[in-house]
Amino acid sequence: MSNKETMYRSTRYVWYIFSAIEVILLLRFGLKLLAANPGAGFTQLIYGISGVLIAPFQYVFSAPSAGGSVVEFSTLLALFVYWILAWGIVKLIVMNRPVNTYEAERSLENQDNA
């Protein structure tokens, strides 16, 4: 397998994992917002999995609630941070791609002009 194919596959894996994390966090946010029954099996599953993912962000913001509905800003923060993390990992993978001299010179000129 060529270097470009490896990078392509690697970036696809990163985005796939990121997408799975985002879906779980969005489900958590929606369940909390809609005051889902915390005793239901599906709700417990999502809260259990997502609890690990939002643990570092859990108490950054307060979570306003009304009538059982909770707006978890910590979950929104986690969504954003995981997106930045995935984007950064993909950029690191792509940085290792081979470039020719012309492309490198052009890129350096653009950086100087920015």
DSSP file (Angstrom, degrees, kcal/mol; ACC not computed):
  #  RESIDUE AA STRUCTURE BP1 BP2  ACC     N-H-->O    O-->H-N    N-H-->O    O-->H-N    TCO  KAPPA ALPHA  PHI   PSI    X-CA   Y-CA   Z-CA
    1    1 A M              0   0    0      0, 0.0     2,-0.0     0, 0.0     0, 0.0   0.000 360.0 360.0 360.0 137.1    0.0    0.0    0.0
    2    2 A S     >  -     0   0    0      1,-0.1     4,-2.2     4,-0.0     5,-0.2  -0.253 360.0-108.7 -77.2 166.5    1.4    3.4   -0.9
    3    3 A N  H  > S+     0   0    0      1,-0.2     4,-2.3     2,-0.2     5,-0.2   0.884 119.6  51.6 -61.4 -40.8    2.0    6.3    1.5
    4    4 A K  H  > S+     0   0    0      1,-0.2     4,-2.6     2,-0.2    -1,-0.2   0.895 108.9  50.3 -65.9 -39.4   -1.0    8.2    0.1
    5    5 A E  H  > S+     0   0    0      2,-0.2     4,-2.7     1,-0.2    -1,-0.2   0.902 110.4  50.3 -64.9 -40.0   -3.3    5.3    0.5
    6    6 A T  H  X S+     0   0    0     -4,-2.2     4,-2.6     2,-0.2    -2,-0.2   0.918 112.2  46.7 -63.1 -44.4   -2.2    4.8    4.1
    7    7 A M  H  X S+     0   0    0     -4,-2.3     4,-2.6     2,-0.2     5,-0.2   0.909 111.9  51.7 -64.2 -41.3   -2.8    8.5    4.9
    8    8 A Y  H  X S+     0   0    0     -4,-2.6     4,-2.0     1,-0.2    -2,-0.2   0.943 112.8  44.3 -60.9 -48.2   -6.2    8.3    3.2
    9    9 A R  H  X S+     0   0    0     -4,-2.7     4,-2.3     1,-0.2    -1,-0.2   0.909 112.3  53.0 -63.5 -41.5   -7.2    5.3    5.2
   10   10 A S  H  X S+     0   0    0     -4,-2.6     4,-2.3     1,-0.2    -2,-0.2   0.919 109.5  47.5 -61.2 -44.6   -5.9    6.8    8.4
   11   11 A T  H  X S+     0   0    0     -4,-2.6     4,-2.5     1,-0.2    -1,-0.2   0.878 110.1  53.3 -66.6 -35.5   -7.8   10.0    8.0
   12   12 A R  H  X S+     0   0    0     -4,-2.0     4,-2.2    -5,-0.2    -1,-0.2   0.906 108.7  49.8 -63.7 -40.7  -11.0    8.0    7.2
   13   13 A Y  H  X S+     0   0    0     -4,-2.3     4,-2.7     2,-0.2     5,-0.2   0.921 110.3  50.4 -63.0 -44.0  -10.6    6.1   10.4
   14   14 A V  H  X S+     0   0    0     -4,-2.3     4,-2.7     1,-0.2    -2,-0.2   0.944 112.8  45.3 -60.1 -48.2  -10.1    9.3   12.4
   15   15 A W  H  X S+     0   0    0     -4,-2.5     4,-2.5     2,-0.2    -1,-0.2   0.850 112.0  53.0 -65.8 -33.1  -13.3   10.8   10.9
   16   16 A Y  H  X S+     0   0    0     -4,-2.2     4,-2.2     2,-0.2    -2,-0.2   0.946 111.9  43.9 -65.9 -48.0  -15.2    7.6   11.5
   17   17 A I  H  X S+     0   0    0     -4,-2.7     4,-2.3     1,-0.2    -2,-0.2   0.927 114.3  50.9 -61.9 -44.8  -14.3    7.4   15.2
   18   18 A F  H  X S+     0   0    0     -4,-2.7     4,-2.7    -5,-0.2    -1,-0.2   0.918 109.1  51.2 -58.3 -44.3  -15.0   11.1   15.5
   19   19 A S  H  X S+     0   0    0     -4,-2.5     4,-2.4     1,-0.2    -1,-0.2   0.895 108.8  50.8 -62.2 -41.0  -18.4   10.7   13.9
   20   20 A A  H  X S+     0   0    0     -4,-2.2     4,-2.1     2,-0.2    -1,-0.2   0.918 111.5  48.0 -62.9 -43.1  -19.3    7.8   16.3
   21   21 A I  H  X S+     0   0    0     -4,-2.3     4,-2.5     1,-0.2    -2,-0.2   0.918 111.5  50.6 -62.4 -43.7  -18.3   10.0   19.3
   22   22 A E  H  X S+     0   0    0     -4,-2.7     4,-2.8     1,-0.2     5,-0.2   0.897 108.6  51.2 -62.8 -40.9  -20.3   12.9   17.9
   23   23 A V  H  X S+     0   0    0     -4,-2.4     4,-2.5     2,-0.2    -1,-0.2   0.927 111.1  48.1 -62.9 -44.3  -23.4   10.7   17.4
   24   24 A I  H  X S+     0   0    0     -4,-2.1     4,-2.2     1,-0.2    -2,-0.2   0.925 114.1  46.4 -62.0 -44.3  -23.2    9.4   21.0
   25   25 A L  H  X S+     0   0    0     -4,-2.5     4,-2.6     2,-0.2    -2,-0.2   0.886 112.0  50.5 -67.6 -38.2  -22.8   12.9   22.4
   26   26 A L  H  X S+     0   0    0     -4,-2.8     4,-2.6     2,-0.2    -1,-0.2   0.892 109.5  51.3 -66.3 -38.3  -25.6   14.3   20.2
   27   27 A L  H  X S+     0   0    0     -4,-2.5     4,-2.8    -5,-0.2    -2,-0.2   0.924 110.7  49.1 -61.8 -43.5  -27.9   11.5   21.4
   28   28 A R  H  X S+     0   0    0     -4,-2.2     4,-2.7     2,-0.2     5,-0.3   0.943 111.4  48.9 -59.3 -48.4  -27.0   12.4   25.0
   29   29 A F  H  X S+     0   0    0     -4,-2.6     4,-2.5     1,-0.2    -2,-0.2   0.923 114.0  46.2 -59.3 -45.4  -27.7   16.1   24.5
   30   30 A G  H  X S+     0   0    0     -4,-2.6     4,-2.3     2,-0.2    -1,-0.2   0.903 112.0  50.0 -64.9 -42.6  -31.0   15.3   22.9
   31   31 A L  H  <>S+     0   0    0     -4,-2.8     5,-2.8     2,-0.2    -2,-0.2   0.913 114.0  45.3 -63.2 -42.8  -32.1   12.8   25.5
   32   32 A K  H ><5S+     0   0    0     -4,-2.7    38,-2.2    -5,-0.2     3,-1.1   0.914 113.5  50.3 -65.5 -42.3  -31.2   15.3   28.3
   33   33 A L  H 3<5S+     0   0    0     -4,-2.5    -2,-0.2    -5,-0.3    -1,-0.2   0.863 113.7  44.4 -65.2 -36.5  -32.9   18.1   26.5
   34   34 A L  T 3<5S-     0   0    0     -4,-2.3    -1,-0.3    -5,-0.2    -2,-0.2   0.309 112.1-119.4 -92.7   8.9  -36.1   16.1   26.0
   35   35 A A  T < 5 -     0   0    0     -3,-1.1    -3,-0.2    33,-0.2    34,-0.1   0.917  40.1-164.7  55.4  50.3  -36.1   14.8   29.6
   36   36 A A      < -     0   0    0     -5,-2.8    -1,-0.1     1,-0.1    -5,-0.0  -0.264  32.9 -90.4 -63.5 152.1  -35.8   11.1   28.6
   37   37 A N    >   -     0   0    0      1,-0.2     3,-1.5     2,-0.1     6,-0.2  -0.522  32.7-154.0 -65.8 114.2  -36.6    8.5   31.2
   38   38 A P  T 3  S+     0   0    0      0, 0.0    -1,-0.2     0, 0.0     9,-0.1   0.652  91.4  61.6 -68.3 -12.9  -33.2    7.8   32.9
   39   39 A G  T 3  S+     0   0    0      4,-0.1     2,-0.1     5,-0.0    -2,-0.1   0.597  79.2 105.9 -86.7 -11.6  -34.4    4.3   33.8
   40   40 A A  S <> S-     0   0    0     -3,-1.5     4,-2.6     1,-0.1     5,-0.2  -0.418  76.7-126.0 -70.1 144.1  -34.9    3.2   30.2
   41   41 A G  H  > S+     0   0    0      1,-0.2     4,-2.3     2,-0.2     5,-0.1   0.897 108.0  48.0 -58.2 -45.7  -32.3    0.8   28.9
   42   42 A F  H  > S+     0   0    0      2,-0.2     4,-2.6     1,-0.2    -1,-0.2   0.917 112.4  49.5 -63.5 -43.2  -31.4    2.8   25.8
   43   43 A T  H  > S+     0   0    0     -6,-0.2     4,-2.8     1,-0.2     5,-0.2   0.920 111.0  49.6 -62.6 -43.7  -31.0    6.0   27.9
   44   44 A Q  H  X S+     0   0    0     -4,-2.6     4,-2.5     2,-0.2    -1,-0.2   0.899 110.5  51.4 -61.8 -40.4  -28.8    4.2   30.4
   45   45 A L  H  X S+     0   0    0     -4,-2.3     4,-2.4    -5,-0.2     5,-0.3   0.946 112.9  43.8 -61.3 -49.1  -26.7    2.9   27.6
   46   46 A I  H  X S+     0   0    0     -4,-2.6     4,-2.8     1,-0.2     5,-0.3   0.917 115.4  48.2 -64.5 -43.5  -26.2    6.3   26.0
   47   47 A Y  H  X S+     0   0    0     -4,-2.8     4,-1.7    -5,-0.2    -1,-0.2   0.877 112.0  51.0 -64.7 -37.0  -25.5    8.0   29.4
   48   48 A G  H  X S+     0   0    0     -4,-2.5     4,-0.8    -5,-0.2    -2,-0.2   0.939 116.0  38.9 -65.7 -47.7  -23.1    5.2   30.3
   49   49 A I  H >X S+     0   0    0     -4,-2.4     4,-0.9     1,-0.2     3,-0.6   0.936 120.0  45.3 -68.1 -46.6  -21.0    5.5   27.2
   50   50 A S  H 3X S+     0   0    0     -4,-2.8     4,-2.3    -5,-0.3     5,-0.2   0.752  98.6  72.1 -73.0 -22.8  -21.2    9.3   26.9
   51   51 A G  H 3X S+     0   0    0     -4,-1.7     4,-0.8    -5,-0.3    -1,-0.2   0.884  98.9  48.0 -58.8 -38.2  -20.4    9.8   30.6
   52   52 A V  H << S+     0   0    0     -4,-0.8     3,-0.3    -3,-0.6    -1,-0.2   0.885 111.6  51.1 -66.9 -38.9  -16.8    8.7   29.9
   53   53 A L  H  < S+     0   0    0     -4,-0.9    -2,-0.2     1,-0.2    -1,-0.2   0.827 116.4  37.9 -71.8 -32.5  -16.6   11.0   26.9
   54   54 A I  H >X S+     0   0    0     -4,-2.3     3,-1.7     1,-0.2     4,-0.9   0.473  85.3 103.2 -98.5  -0.6  -17.8   14.1   28.7
   55   55 A A  G >< S+     0   0    0     -4,-0.8     3,-0.9    -3,-0.3     4,-0.3   0.870  80.1  51.0 -50.5 -44.7  -16.1   13.5   32.1
   56   56 A P  G 34 S+     0   0    0      0, 0.0    -1,-0.3     0, 0.0     3,-0.1   0.724 119.5  37.6 -67.5 -16.6  -13.3   16.1   31.4
   57   57 A F  G X> S+     0   0    0     -3,-1.7     3,-1.6     1,-0.1     4,-0.5   0.407  84.0 111.5-110.1  -0.7  -15.9   18.7   30.6
   58   58 A Q  T << S+     0   0    0     -4,-0.9     3,-0.2    -3,-0.9    16,-0.2   0.795  87.1  25.3 -51.3 -44.9  -18.6   17.7   33.1
   59   59 A Y  T 34 S+     0   0    0     -4,-0.3    -1,-0.3     1,-0.2    -2,-0.1   0.128  88.0 103.2-113.8  21.7  -18.5   20.8   35.5
   60   60 A V  T <4 S+     0   0    0     -3,-1.6     2,-0.3     1,-0.1    -1,-0.2   0.919  93.2  19.4 -67.1 -43.2  -17.1   23.5   33.2
   61   61 A F  S  < S-     0   0    0     -4,-0.5    13,-0.2    -3,-0.2     2,-0.1  -0.879  86.6-108.4-123.4 155.9  -20.6   25.0   32.8
   62   62 A S        -     0   0    0     -2,-0.3    11,-0.5    11,-0.1    12,-0.1  -0.464  29.1-130.0 -75.7 159.2  -23.7   24.8   34.8
   63   63 A A        -     0   0    0      9,-0.1     9,-0.2    -2,-0.1    -1,-0.0  -0.848  19.6-148.9-115.7  94.9  -26.6   22.8   33.3
   64   64 A P        -     0   0    0      0, 0.0     7,-2.7     0, 0.0     2,-0.3  -0.324  19.6-171.4 -63.1 142.4  -29.8   24.8   33.4
   65   65 A S  E     +A   70   0A   0      5,-0.2     2,-0.3     7,-0.0     5,-0.2  -0.961  17.6 179.9-136.8 154.8  -32.9   22.8   33.7
   66   66 A A  E >  S-A   69   0A   0      3,-2.0     3,-1.8    -2,-0.3     0, 0.0  -0.897  75.2 -11.9-154.1 121.4  -36.7   23.3   33.5
   67   67 A G  T 3  S-     0   0    0     -2,-0.3     3,-0.1     1,-0.3    -2,-0.0   0.820 129.8 -49.5  60.6  33.3  -39.4   20.7   33.9
   68   68 A G  T 3  S+     0   0    0      1,-0.3     2,-0.3     0, 0.0    -1,-0.3   0.132 111.4 120.0  91.8 -20.8  -36.9   17.8   33.7
   69   69 A S  E <   -A   66   0A   0     -3,-1.8    -3,-2.0   -35,-0.1     2,-0.4  -0.601  45.4-164.2 -78.0 137.8  -35.2   19.1   30.5
   70   70 A V  E     -A   65   0A   0    -38,-2.2     2,-0.8    -2,-0.3    -5,-0.2  -0.985  16.0-151.6-126.5 131.9  -31.5   19.8   30.9
   71   71 A V        -     0   0    0     -7,-2.7     2,-1.2    -2,-0.4     3,-0.1  -0.878  17.3-160.2-100.5 103.1  -29.4   21.9   28.6
   72   72 A E    >>  +     0   0    0     -2,-0.8     4,-1.3   -43,-0.2     3,-0.5  -0.695  17.2 176.6 -89.7  95.0  -25.9   20.4   29.0
   73   73 A F  H 3> S+     0   0    0     -2,-1.2     4,-2.4   -11,-0.5    -1,-0.2   0.775  79.7  66.0 -66.7 -24.9  -23.4   23.0   27.8
   74   74 A S  H 3> S+     0   0    0      1,-0.2     4,-2.3     2,-0.2    -1,-0.2   0.874  99.4  50.8 -63.1 -36.8  -20.7   20.6   28.8
   75   75 A T  H <> S+     0   0    0     -3,-0.5     4,-2.4     2,-0.2    -1,-0.2   0.896 109.2  50.5 -68.0 -39.6  -21.8   18.2   26.1
   76   76 A L  H  X S+     0   0    0     -4,-1.3     4,-2.0     2,-0.2    -2,-0.2   0.904 110.1  50.4 -63.6 -40.4  -21.7   21.0   23.6
   77   77 A L  H  X S+     0   0    0     -4,-2.4     4,-2.8     2,-0.2    -2,-0.2   0.922 109.5  51.0 -61.8 -43.9  -18.2   21.8   24.7
   78   78 A A  H  X S+     0   0    0     -4,-2.3     4,-2.8     1,-0.2     5,-0.3   0.910 107.3  53.7 -60.4 -42.7  -17.2   18.2   24.4
   79   79 A L  H  X S+     0   0    0     -4,-2.4     4,-1.6     1,-0.2    -1,-0.2   0.924 112.7  43.9 -55.8 -45.7  -18.6   18.1   20.8
   80   80 A F  H  X S+     0   0    0     -4,-2.0     4,-2.3     2,-0.2    -2,-0.2   0.918 113.9  48.7 -67.9 -45.2  -16.5   21.1   19.9
   81   81 A V  H  X S+     0   0    0     -4,-2.8     4,-2.5     1,-0.2    -2,-0.2   0.905 110.9  50.2 -65.0 -41.4  -13.3   19.9   21.6
   82   82 A Y  H  X S+     0   0    0     -4,-2.8     4,-2.5    -5,-0.2    -1,-0.2   0.858 109.2  52.6 -66.2 -33.2  -13.5   16.4   20.0
   83   83 A W  H  X S+     0   0    0     -4,-1.6     4,-2.7    -5,-0.3    -2,-0.2   0.937 110.4  47.2 -64.9 -45.2  -14.0   18.1   16.6
   84   84 A I  H  X S+     0   0    0     -4,-2.3     4,-2.6     1,-0.2    -2,-0.2   0.913 112.4  50.8 -61.0 -42.3  -10.9   20.2   17.1
   85   85 A L  H  X S+     0   0    0     -4,-2.5     4,-2.3     2,-0.2    -2,-0.2   0.930 112.0  45.7 -62.1 -46.8   -9.0   17.1   18.2
   86   86 A A  H  X S+     0   0    0     -4,-2.5     4,-2.5     2,-0.2    -2,-0.2   0.923 113.0  50.6 -62.6 -44.4  -10.1   15.1   15.2
   87   87 A W  H  X S+     0   0    0     -4,-2.7     4,-2.4     1,-0.2    -2,-0.2   0.916 111.2  49.1 -59.3 -43.9   -9.2   18.0   12.8
   88   88 A G  H  X S+     0   0    0     -4,-2.6     4,-2.2     2,-0.2    -1,-0.2   0.893 110.3  49.8 -64.4 -40.7   -5.8   18.3   14.4
   89   89 A I  H  X S+     0   0    0     -4,-2.3     4,-2.2     2,-0.2    -1,-0.2   0.921 111.2  49.1 -64.3 -43.4   -5.0   14.6   14.1
   90   90 A V  H  X S+     0   0    0     -4,-2.5     4,-2.6     1,-0.2     5,-0.2   0.914 110.0  51.7 -62.3 -42.1   -6.1   14.6   10.5
   91   91 A K  H  X S+     0   0    0     -4,-2.4     4,-1.8     1,-0.2    -1,-0.2   0.896 109.1  50.7 -61.7 -39.5   -3.8   17.7    9.8
   92   92 A L  H  X S+     0   0    0     -4,-2.2     4,-0.5     2,-0.2    -1,-0.2   0.898 111.4  47.9 -64.5 -40.0   -0.9   15.9   11.5
   93   93 A I  H >< S+     0   0    0     -4,-2.2     3,-1.1     1,-0.2    -2,-0.2   0.932 113.2  47.3 -64.8 -45.2   -1.5   12.8    9.3
   94   94 A V  H >< S+     0   0    0     -4,-2.6     3,-1.9     1,-0.3    -1,-0.2   0.779  98.6  69.8 -70.2 -26.8   -1.7   14.9    6.1
   95   95 A M  H 3< S+     0   0    0     -4,-1.8    -1,-0.3     1,-0.3    -2,-0.2   0.764  92.1  61.4 -61.3 -23.1    1.4   16.9    7.0
   96   96 A N  T << S+     0   0    0     -3,-1.1    -1,-0.3    -4,-0.5    -2,-0.2   0.439  77.5 115.6 -84.7   1.1    3.4   13.8    6.3
   97   97 A R  S <  S-     0   0    0     -3,-1.9     2,-0.1     1,-0.1    -3,-0.0  -0.422  76.1-103.5 -71.0 147.2    2.4   13.6    2.7
   98   98 A P        -     0   0    0      0, 0.0     2,-0.3     0, 0.0    -1,-0.1  -0.437  40.0-169.6 -69.7 142.6    5.2   14.0    0.2
   99   99 A V        -     0   0    0     -2,-0.1     2,-0.2    -3,-0.1     0, 0.0  -0.947  17.2-125.4-129.7 153.0    5.4   17.4   -1.6
  100  100 A N     >  -     0   0    0     -2,-0.3     4,-2.2     1,-0.1     5,-0.2  -0.488  32.8-103.7 -91.5 169.9    7.4   18.6   -4.5
  101  101 A T  H  > S+     0   0    0      1,-0.2     4,-2.6     2,-0.2     5,-0.2   0.885 119.1  52.8 -61.7 -42.0    9.7   21.6   -4.4
  102  102 A Y  H  > S+     0   0    0      1,-0.2     4,-2.4     2,-0.2    -1,-0.2   0.928 110.4  47.4 -61.1 -45.7    7.3   23.8   -6.3
  103  103 A E  H  > S+     0   0    0      1,-0.2     4,-2.3     2,-0.2    -1,-0.2   0.901 112.5  49.7 -63.3 -41.6    4.4   23.1   -4.0
  104  104 A A  H  X S+     0   0    0     -4,-2.2     4,-2.3     2,-0.2    -2,-0.2   0.919 111.5  48.2 -64.2 -43.9    6.7   23.7   -0.9
  105  105 A E  H  X S+     0   0    0     -4,-2.6     4,-2.3     2,-0.2    -2,-0.2   0.923 112.7  48.7 -63.3 -44.3    7.9   27.0   -2.3
  106  106 A R  H  X S+     0   0    0     -4,-2.4     4,-2.2     1,-0.2    -1,-0.2   0.905 111.7  49.3 -61.4 -42.5    4.4   28.2   -3.1
  107  107 A S  H  X S+     0   0    0     -4,-2.3     4,-2.0     1,-0.2    -1,-0.2   0.902 110.7  49.6 -66.3 -40.9    3.1   27.2    0.3
  108  108 A L  H  X S+     0   0    0     -4,-2.3     4,-2.1     2,-0.2    -1,-0.2   0.891 110.0  51.5 -65.8 -38.8    6.0   29.1    2.0
  109  109 A E  H  X S+     0   0    0     -4,-2.3     4,-1.8     1,-0.2    -2,-0.2   0.912 109.1  50.4 -63.3 -42.4    5.3   32.2    0.0
  110  110 A N  H  X S+     0   0    0     -4,-2.2     4,-0.9     1,-0.2    -1,-0.2   0.876 109.4  51.3 -62.9 -37.6    1.6   32.1    0.9
  111  111 A Q  H  < S+     0   0    0     -4,-2.0     3,-0.4     1,-0.2    -1,-0.2   0.891 109.0  50.9 -65.8 -39.4    2.6   31.8    4.6
  112  112 A D  H  < S+     0   0    0     -4,-2.1    -1,-0.2     1,-0.2    -2,-0.2   0.853 111.4  48.2 -65.8 -34.2    4.9   34.8    4.3
  113  113 A N  H  <        0   0    0     -4,-1.8    -1,-0.2     1,-0.2    -2,-0.2   0.637 360.0 360.0 -82.1 -14.6    2.1   36.8    2.7
  114  114 A A     <        0   0    0     -4,-0.9    -1,-0.2    -3,-0.4    -2,-0.1   0.486 360.0 360.0 -78.9 360.0   -0.5   35.9    5.3
